[in-house]
Amino acid sequence: MKLLNTVCALAVVLGTSSMAETIATGDLGLIIERATGSVLLVDQSDRAALHRIEGLGDLSHASLVYSSDERFAYVFGRDGGLTKVDIVDRKIAKRVVQAGNSIGGAISDDGKLVAVSNYEPGGVRVFDAETLELVADIPTGSKTIGLVDAPGSKFVFTMWDTGETWIADMSTGTAEITKIKDMGDRPYDALITGNGRTYITGLFGEDGLTALDLWAENPEPIRVLQNYGRGQEEMPVYKMPHLEGWADTGSDFVLPAVGHHEVLWIDSDTLQETGRTKTHGQPVFAMARPDGRHVWVNFAHPLNDTIQVIDTVTKQIVHEFKPGPAVLHMEFTPRGHEVWLSVRDAGKVMIYDTETFEKLREIEAESPSGIFFTARAHRTGL
């Protein structure tokens, strides 16, 4: 078996042979195949598909996180399924259906707990990462969104219906809850900075965002970009933007505007607006290349065949191209020399050089959506 040129490796015994072979995981990733309930295991260096793992249920709105050793992926399905996938053995290790409709999840910084946020019946449920046994059930009386991990075995999440953000401290083995009210009207998604300090939630019911300083002894809501759409004609929202794939350029956050053809720039220290960039359509993801120099943006239906690249120094669009119908997701290689794009309606994942914008390869996939490389295992909030 070929040795993959990566950082993290696991030794396993294959078949009946007593000789252990090294399987590296740091170069691998999984692609959600939303229509077939499967995930595609891929190799970044070879730009190749390795194996399809099936039986993961409804993946029409799915995401995943990785264990710290990069061996296991925890996949959160729309049917409430929580599936633990072994990417070394290339199979499902464990699966539970924990709710009626889930919307994402997170893994604790020590890798021991996996949390899932739910629309139906609402709330957050926390599981043992090894066994998937239930550790804590946290009812909220609301659809729960924006679930992220925070340092110290904490999870932070927000309620669509009540406009509250809760911090669940799991460090003692039971959930100790801190509740922050008045986060805004109908929060729809949230992000956390890589240092675990700032939590930002986007608002659907009003123009603006709300931030929390998680280092504060008593975090209070901080209003950001209030009334950013005032004086503009609001458009129908065809797809809610995602904040988890947010752009942190080092000096600015770049966030998609709701109901407008623009991205918004805010200073990462002061949280004050520093600019706006008009875009091709309503942004869904605005993602920074790992070095922060460029931000890549995709768009909602019916303009979702296009990608725009924005220079973060000038805040100007420097490249635009059309990979194909329904570009749903982007993922950069860890150092950002390539970007992988899922083009759902073409049934392909397309790989581009991020300096020259040259297309390097295509990989066949069944209705691909989310792309997740194992480097995410070592980043807060991903």
Residue pairs with C-beta under 8 A, 6 or more apart in sequence:
1 14
1 21
1 23
3 22
3 24
4 23
4 24
4 26
4 27
4 28
4 43
4 45
5 24
5 27
5 45
6 24
6 25
6 26
6 27
6 28
6 45
7 24
7 26
8 24
8 25
8 26
8 69
8 70
8 374
9 22
9 23
9 24
9 25
9 26
10 22
10 23
10 24
10 25
10 69
10 70
10 71
10 88
11 20
11 21
11 22
11 23
12 20
12 21
12 23
12 88
12 89
13 19
13 20
14 21
23 88
25 69
25 70
25 71
25 87
25 88
25 374
26 70
26 374
26 375
27 43
27 44
27 45
27 374
28 41
28 42
28 43
28 44
28 50
28 70
28 87
28 373
28 374
29 41
29 42
29 44
29 331
29 340
29 371
29 372
29 373
29 374
30 39
30 40
30 41
30 42
30 64
30 73
30 75
30 85
30 87
30 371
30 372
31 39
31 40
31 42
31 342
31 349
31 365
31 368
31 369
31 370
31 371
31 372
32 39
32 59
32 62
32 63
32 64
32 75
32 368
32 369
32 370
32 371
32 372
33 39
33 40
33 52
33 59
33 365
33 366
33 367
33 368
33 369
34 59
34 60
34 61
34 62
34 344
34 367
34 368
34 369
35 60
35 366
35 367
36 54
36 59
36 366
36 367
37 54
37 55
37 56
37 57
37 58
37 59
37 77
38 52
38 53
38 54
38 55
38 56
38 59
38 366
39 52
39 53
39 56
39 59
39 64
39 73
39 75
39 85
40 49
40 51
40 52
40 53
40 363
40 365
40 366
40 368
41 49
41 50
41 51
41 52
41 53
41 87
41 90
42 48
42 49
42 50
42 349
42 363
43 50
44 333
44 338
44 373
47 351
47 360
47 361
47 363
48 363
49 363
49 364
49 365
50 90
51 90
53 85
53 90
53 91
53 92
55 92
55 95
56 62
56 75
56 77
56 81
56 83
56 85
56 92
56 95
57 77
57 78
57 79
57 81
57 83
57 95
57 97
58 77
58 78
58 79
58 81
59 75
59 77
59 78
59 369
60 78
61 78
61 103
62 75
62 76
62 77
62 78
62 369
62 370
63 75
63 76
63 104
63 105
63 244
63 370
63 372
64 73
64 74
64 75
64 76
64 85
64 370
64 372
65 73
65 74
65 105
65 106
65 107
65 114
65 376
65 377
65 382
66 72
66 73
66 74
66 107
66 372
66 374
66 376
66 377
67 73
67 74
67 107
67 111
67 129
67 377
68 110
68 111
68 377
68 378
69 111
69 377
70 87
70 374
70 377
71 86
71 87
71 88
72 84
72 85
72 86
72 87
72 93
72 129
73 84
73 85
73 87
73 372
74 82
74 83
74 84
74 85
74 105
74 107
74 114
74 129
75 81
75 82
75 83
75 84
75 85
76 82
76 102
76 103
76 104
76 105
76 116
77 83
77 102
78 101
78 102
78 103
79 97
79 100
79 101
79 102
80 97
80 98
80 99
80 100
80 101
80 102
80 118
80 120
81 95
81 96
81 97
81 98
81 102
82 95
82 96
82 97
82 98
82 102
82 105
82 114
82 116
82 127
82 132
83 92
83 94
83 95
84 92
84 93
84 94
84 95
84 132
85 91
85 92
85 93
86 92
86 93
87 374
94 131
94 132
95 132
96 127
96 132
98 116
98 118
98 125
98 127
98 134
99 116
99 118
99 120
99 121
99 125
100 118
100 119
100 120
100 121
101 118
101 119
101 120
102 116
102 117
102 118
102 119
103 117
103 118
103 119
103 143
103 144
103 145
104 116
104 117
104 145
104 147
104 244
105 114
105 115
105 116
105 117
105 147
106 114
106 115
106 147
106 148
106 149
106 155
106 381
107 113
107 114
107 115
107 129
107 149
108 114
108 115
108 129
108 149
108 153
108 154
108 155
108 170
109 149
109 150
109 151
109 152
109 153
109 380
110 153
111 129
112 128
112 129
112 130
112 153
113 126
113 127
113 128
113 129
113 135
113 153
113 170
114 126
114 127
114 128
114 129
114 132
115 124
115 125
115 126
115 127
115 147
115 149
115 155
115 157
115 168
116 124
116 125
116 126
116 127
116 147
117 123
117 124
117 144
117 145
117 146
117 147
117 157
118 124
118 125
118 143
118 144
119 143
119 144
120 143
121 139
122 139
122 140
122 141
122 142
122 143
122 144
123 137
123 138
123 139
123 140
123 141
123 142
123 144
124 138
124 140
124 144
124 147
124 155
124 157
124 168
125 134
125 136
125 137
125 138
126 134
126 135
126 136
126 137
126 138
126 155
126 168
126 170
126 175
127 133
127 134
127 135
128 135
135 170
135 173
136 168
136 170
136 174
136 175
138 166
138 168
138 175
138 177
140 157
140 159
140 162
140 164
140 166
141 159
141 161
141 162
142 159
142 160
142 161
142 162
142 164
143 159
143 160
143 161
144 157
144 158
144 159
144 160
145 157
145 158
145 159
145 160
145 187
145 188
145 189
145 190
146 156
146 157
146 158
146 165
146 187
146 189
146 190
146 191
146 201
146 243
147 155
147 156
147 157
147 190
148 155
148 156
148 157
148 190
148 191
148 192
148 199
148 244
148 380
148 381
149 155
149 156
149 192
149 380
149 381
150 156
150 167
150 192
150 196
150 199
150 214
150 380
151 196
151 380
152 169
152 171
153 169
153 170
153 171
154 167
154 168
154 169
154 170
154 171
155 167
155 168
155 170
156 165
156 166
156 167
156 168
156 190
156 192
156 199
156 212
156 214
157 165
157 166
157 168
157 190
158 164
158 165
158 166
158 183
158 187
158 190
158 201
159 165
159 166
159 187
160 186
160 187
160 188
161 186
163 181
163 182
163 183
163 184
163 185
163 186
163 187
164 179
164 180
164 181
164 183
165 179
165 180
165 183
165 187
165 190
165 199
165 201
165 212
166 177
166 178
166 179
166 180
167 177
167 178
167 180
167 214
167 219
168 175
168 176
168 177
169 175
169 176
169 177
169 178
170 176
178 219
180 212
180 219
180 220
180 221
182 221
183 201
183 210
183 221
184 201
184 203
184 205
184 206
184 208
184 209
184 210
184 221
184 223
185 203
185 204
185 205
185 206
186 203
186 204
186 205
187 201
187 202
187 203
187 204
187 210
188 201
188 202
188 203
188 204
188 240
188 258
189 201
189 202
189 240
189 241
189 242
189 243
189 244
190 199
190 200
190 201
190 202
190 243
190 244
191 199
191 200
191 243
191 244
191 246
191 381
192 198
192 199
192 200
192 214
192 380
192 381
193 199
193 248
193 268
193 380
193 381
194 248
194 379
194 380
194 381
195 380
196 214
196 380
196 381
197 213
197 214
197 215
198 211
198 212
198 213
198 214
198 268
199 211
199 212
199 214
200 209
200 210
200 211
200 212
200 224
200 243
200 246
200 253
200 255
201 209
201 210
201 211
201 243
202 209
202 241
202 243
202 255
202 258
203 209
203 210
203 258
204 237
204 240
204 258
206 226
207 225
207 226
207 227
207 228
207 229
207 230
207 258
208 223
208 224
208 225
208 226
208 227
208 228
209 223
209 224
209 225
209 255
210 221
210 222
210 223
210 224
211 221
211 222
211 224
211 271
212 219
212 220
212 221
212 222
213 219
213 220
213 222
222 271
224 266
224 271
225 264
225 266
225 273
228 257
228 264
228 273
229 257
229 258
229 259
229 260
232 260
234 259
234 260
235 259
235 260
235 261
235 282
236 259
237 258
237 259
237 282
237 300
238 282
238 300
238 301
238 302
239 282
239 284
239 300
239 301
240 258
241 255
241 256
241 257
241 258
241 282
241 283
241 284
241 285
241 286
241 300
242 256
242 284
242 285
243 255
243 256
244 381
244 382
245 285
245 286
245 287
245 329
245 330
246 253
246 254
246 255
246 286
246 287
246 288
247 253
247 254
247 255
247 286
247 287
247 288
247 295
248 268
248 288
248 292
249 288
249 292
249 293
249 295
249 312
250 268
250 292
251 267
251 268
252 265
252 266
252 267
252 268
252 274
252 312
253 265
253 266
253 268
254 263
254 264
254 265
254 286
254 288
254 295
254 310
254 312
255 263
255 264
255 266
255 286
256 263
256 264
256 282
256 283
256 284
256 285
256 286
256 297
257 263
257 264
257 276
257 282
257 283
258 282
259 282
260 282
261 278
261 279
261 280
261 281
261 282
262 276
262 277
262 278
262 279
262 283
263 276
263 277
263 279
263 283
263 286
263 295
263 297
263 310
264 273
264 276
265 273
265 274
265 275
265 276
265 277
265 315
266 272
266 273
266 274
267 273
267 274
275 315
277 310
277 315
277 316
277 317
279 297
279 299
279 308
279 317
280 297
280 299
280 303
280 306
280 308
280 320
281 299
281 300
281 303
281 304
281 306
282 299
282 300
282 303
283 297
283 298
283 299
283 300
284 298
284 299
284 300
284 304
284 328
285 296
285 297
285 298
285 329
285 330
286 295
286 296
286 297
287 295
287 296
287 297
287 330
287 332
288 294
288 295
288 296
288 312
289 295
289 296
289 332
289 336
289 339
289 354
290 332
290 334
290 335
290 336
291 335
291 336
292 312
293 311
293 312
293 313
294 309
294 310
294 311
294 312
294 318
294 354
295 309
295 310
295 312
296 307
296 308
296 309
296 310
296 330
296 339
297 307
297 308
297 309
297 310
298 304
298 306
298 307
298 327
298 328
298 329
298 330
298 341
299 306
299 327
301 326
304 325
304 326
304 327
304 328
305 322
305 323
305 324
305 325
305 326
305 327
306 320
306 321
306 322
306 327
307 320
307 321
307 322
307 323
307 327
307 330
307 341
308 317
308 319
308 320
309 317
309 318
309 319
309 320
309 357
310 316
310 317
310 318
311 317
311 318
319 357
321 357
323 341
323 343
323 346
323 350
323 352
323 359
324 343
324 345
324 346
324 348
324 350
325 343
325 344
325 345
325 346
326 343
326 344
326 345
326 346
327 341
327 342
327 343
327 344
328 342
328 343
328 344
328 368
328 369
328 370
329 341
329 342
329 368
329 369
329 370
329 371
330 339
330 340
330 341
330 342
330 371
331 339
331 340
331 371
331 372
331 373
332 338
332 339
332 340
332 354
333 339
333 340
333 373
334 373
334 375
336 354
337 353
337 354
337 355
338 351
338 352
338 353
338 354
338 360
339 351
339 352
339 354
340 349
340 350
340 351
340 371
341 349
341 350
341 351
341 352
341 371
342 349
342 365
342 368
342 369
342 370
342 371
343 349
343 350
343 368
344 367
344 368
344 369
347 364
347 365
347 366
347 367
347 368
348 362
348 363
348 364
348 365
348 368
349 362
349 363
349 365
349 368
349 371
350 359
350 361
350 362
350 363
351 359
351 360
351 361
351 362
351 363
352 358
352 359
352 360
353 360
376 382
